[in-house]
Structure formats: structure tokens, C-alpha cells
Amino acid sequence: NGVLCDCGVGTIQCECQGEVCLIERGDNWFYEKVANCEDAGGVAAIIYNNVDESIFSNDWTLDISANIPAAFISQLDGQYLVERGLGKAVAMTTSNSFQFNANTLN
């Protein structure tokens, strides 16, 4: 749980200490995006698709050794968060599936 922070495409560490990193897909591997978030002090990572297509990828599971929760959401949901969710408190729970509900934004 934390405030939603924009990390761009996550190729470098962003300034999101103690916050939830919102990261756009593209330019590097998913595990690198999550690692950059964690190394910068982020408490969770949400990666959103950069195209309007299926969000499932085999790349998601490669070399993930982070100690923070991470999720992958659609382009539409990611754009919504960029436009209306940055700087707001979000709660993220993990299980075998992840659901985003815009109504949970404070």
C-alpha cells in the first residue's frame, strides 16, 4: 500500500521511496522494471501495457526475484491511473489474479 508514483518505462530507478511504482511496458524486461522500483525504495510495482492487446507474456516470470509485489494491468487501466491516480493512495493485494478497481482510489 502507498501513494501511486509515475516511474515512466522503468529503465532507471525513479524517485518513489515508500510508494507504489506505476511503470509503462516497453524498453526493458519486466524483472528489470520491478528491480528498479525495489532498488529505489518502492513498495510495489504496477506495470501497465503499452498497447491495447492481451497482457499475458512469458517474459513476466523470467528472473523475478524481487521482494515486493508486482502486477501487470491493461493499457486502459494504466492510462486511467496516469490521468487520475498519481499521488493518490492505493492498496494492492496479490493472489493468483489481480483486479484493478478504479473505485478504490482515494
Secondary structure, DSSP 8 states (H G I E B T S, - for coil): -EEEEE-TT-SS--S-TTSEEEEES-SS-HHHHHHHHHHTT-SEEEEE-SSSS----GGGGTT---SS-EEEE-HHHHHHHHHHTTTSEE----SSS----GGG--
